[in-house]
């Protein structure tokens, strides 16, 4: 891994930053988020420019690059407060899994449209009674002739109202053995027996969350992605990118918060000089800047390892990156609000509206506590605690 980005990556970063400036937080994102309306114009333009599918194969209309480049896109969008949540699930999780394990027909049908953003596919794994314990998933798939029939329930599934399909994580009919054998299915959102209920969230976000109910959803054999007995490998092919992209979004959000605070600290004067000259303001901002840069480096390491095919190394780094970025992001936003003082809580500044979104990074897609469990067990070799 080089600490000097290639010319191609620098150009990509500049181009994405220019697009994000056009669709910035204050003028574009926040007004839509307050109305819980999706960032459709930004998504469509990012797709036309090739940013959404930069990680997908060129033969299917993608950019032929890797997770590093997709994370770069997310970071630069989020650095203007314009992070696109569905990038985490559509090109990163679903696009990656279909690229690695999908049939030729699935690749032809989905990858070109995921790459240009004309279609969205979201991801359904979380369940009410499973939470962080994916071994407790009860959504089942059973064979009926050449078809599959799915039954189950999912919760906190993002963007279902915008998607053509959900990549559902189920388990095969032998689930009573207690061994998790994930089977992944592409489920159209208009399939009979597929129902969604919007969850009322107390955060300001443009994308909605849904509870899904699958009641005898009948699918053709072509809906199965990969093998029905592929165990965890297919699932983790999408979960590592999810953590990397979550880290990228958190890093970008932290960059946005610090930039707003620094701009204000350079202008606001109460005594003889601007407040940015006071160590009580300058040092906390410098501290969160350091923490954000550390998180960014771990995110880049995770993406580099993933693109190099080092699945275990990427898993460790991706978990660490997601943890570090989540902590640094919320600390950056909190310090930015503190820098603004009372103004930081006003609707005009808009930083407090970001608090809920920044807080998500400590919880999803995996909680900070589960990451600590992972590091304790797999990185330090300590006994499993759960």
FENKA-V387043 format. One record per helix or strand of 2 or more residues. SS is the DSSP state (H for helix, E for strand). FROM is the first residue (numbers start at 0). TO is the last residue. If there is no record, write none. Layout:
BEGIN
ss | from | to
SS | FROM | TO
SS | FROM | TO
END
This chain:
BEGIN
ss | from | to
H | 6 | 21
H | 24 | 33
H | 39 | 47
H | 57 | 59
H | 66 | 77
H | 85 | 100
H | 103 | 115
E | 120 | 123
H | 133 | 135
E | 139 | 143
E | 146 | 157
H | 159 | 161
E | 164 | 171
H | 174 | 176
E | 181 | 187
E | 193 | 198
E | 208 | 218
H | 220 | 222
E | 223 | 224
H | 231 | 266
H | 274 | 276
H | 278 | 306
H | 310 | 344
H | 351 | 359
H | 367 | 378
END
